[in-house]
């Protein structure tokens, strides 16, 4: 399978660089249309709640808006936090987007990790894995069975019928986000595709677990990476350092508190945007001139098994026009080398 290129969109709008949300949302939908025209294969939508920068809390609404504006690009969630949603509503909304898009929807789900989200919603964080597993089972059944009666630990349904069914048969692809060993094993056991980021290559453990659980070996692995192209390295880093610092402050805080993977408590040792360029994060990112980004990507693909490369380009507070210029440069001068 050839490498697929995708774009992640989170609609973040930080107070320090705030712009009118209506205008920003329209610009970001235009950006997705541009990405489709440039040859990108996928667009992915990310969910969080209760942030001060308006991180998108409504990925299914965004997916429907994108489905109405595009013709070819696939639309996925990276990720919808399944414990926060009733599985019936997820199945219905996903089926609607799949129908609206003509069969272009991928459902990516995760168990969630931020303590604040679980606290505000009044959910026991220790139940998140069980809620995820029950939800995945129920969504699959609702998509494929004429009528579902279900008595689970968290959900009860009596004669539930989902219409219309999704266009894709037997159902849209299901992806699950994971980084740690237990979570990766769960993805394989549930027979889902893998979404991941940061850390060592999860593919060997995932592929071994697929075989151990008797699942089909042919599957998909999506990796998220930061990317920004500019004519010069200095211009790239001048553009991206501030927005990247804003972005990583949030993830660093919530991932350190969650502590799901060893080392998450010291992910971002820098305290100033000027420090980012010399950090480990910079070495893992794809930032620089097209030649530098292409070389970094070649090295990345030498050590990672990945079918879907998902790029974070529109960082919070970065002017959309600059992110668009980066996408155009990447599409013109980097993507053809990996066709």
Secondary structure as GFF3:
##gff-version 3
##sequence-region A 1 339
A	DSSP	beta_strand	4	9	.	.	.	ID=ss1
A	DSSP	three_ten_helix	15	17	.	.	.	ID=ss2
A	DSSP	alpha_helix	21	38	.	.	.	ID=ss3
A	DSSP	beta_strand	42	45	.	.	.	ID=ss4
A	DSSP	alpha_helix	59	69	.	.	.	ID=ss5
A	DSSP	beta_strand	74	77	.	.	.	ID=ss6
A	DSSP	beta_strand	80	81	.	.	.	ID=ss7
A	DSSP	three_ten_helix	82	84	.	.	.	ID=ss8
A	DSSP	alpha_helix	87	100	.	.	.	ID=ss9
A	DSSP	beta_strand	105	110	.	.	.	ID=ss10
A	DSSP	alpha_helix	115	121	.	.	.	ID=ss11
A	DSSP	three_ten_helix	125	127	.	.	.	ID=ss12
A	DSSP	alpha_helix	128	144	.	.	.	ID=ss13
A	DSSP	beta_strand	148	151	.	.	.	ID=ss14
A	DSSP	beta_strand	156	160	.	.	.	ID=ss15
A	DSSP	beta_strand	174	177	.	.	.	ID=ss16
A	DSSP	alpha_helix	181	189	.	.	.	ID=ss17
A	DSSP	beta_strand	193	196	.	.	.	ID=ss18
A	DSSP	alpha_helix	203	212	.	.	.	ID=ss19
A	DSSP	beta_strand	221	229	.	.	.	ID=ss20
A	DSSP	alpha_helix	233	258	.	.	.	ID=ss21
A	DSSP	three_ten_helix	264	266	.	.	.	ID=ss22
A	DSSP	three_ten_helix	273	278	.	.	.	ID=ss23
A	DSSP	alpha_helix	280	284	.	.	.	ID=ss24
A	DSSP	beta_strand	286	288	.	.	.	ID=ss25
A	DSSP	alpha_helix	290	303	.	.	.	ID=ss26
A	DSSP	beta_strand	308	312	.	.	.	ID=ss27
A	DSSP	alpha_helix	320	333	.	.	.	ID=ss28
A	DSSP	three_ten_helix	335	338	.	.	.	ID=ss29
###
